[in-house]
Amino acid sequence: MKPTEFTTRLATEVLEPMKRDFVAKDEIIDLLGVCLVGGENLFILGPPGTAKSALVHQLAARMEGRTFDYLLTRFTEPTELFGPFDIRKLREGELETNTAGMLPEASLVFLDELLNANSAILNSLLMVLNERVFRRGNPSPPRNRLRSECEPTTSSWRAGAARAMRRRSRRCTGPMPGGSSGC
């Protein structure tokens, strides 16, 4: 699939339906699309009750693939996000993390209340977000990147398209609808 075909399908089959579902959220939905195509993460900051989580959940529902959704608190530990160490491998002298079903294996990651996280979590996320590398035991490169063969379907995304949201940090400015802070 050509990049122009991909972006056209993204707009018509995912973003436009979301714009119909959410009132006055066109700008943030466009940012979700730009960040998805650009392979970057998005940090959405705003007052409670402004559909921040609902927008991300709707995007995840329209995409196929593994999603990882977690509400962070000051008590969240890195094993809750990245998985525990594999005890069997540790007995054999290898330090390896069991990442099945955790953030490193996800196609789409949503971390709610990021600013509530403690410094151990924030420091652990720095390398994953900025460098796109997960290091806990053996370093591993990012597994998923946006590829041209990722095609949306009318009901949802194929797994590959979902991978574009994985471990990217979005940096953007500007007000959100309603006058709240930008992302």
Secondary structure, DSSP 8 states (H G I E B T S, - for coil): --HHHHHHHHIIIIIHHHHHHSTT-HHHHHHHHHHHHHT--------TTSSHHHHHHHHHHTS-S-EEEEE--TT--HHHHH--B-HHHHHTT---B--TTSGGG-SEEEEETGGGS-HHHHHHHHIIIII--EESSSEE--S----TT--B-SSSB-HHHHGGGTT------S--TTS----
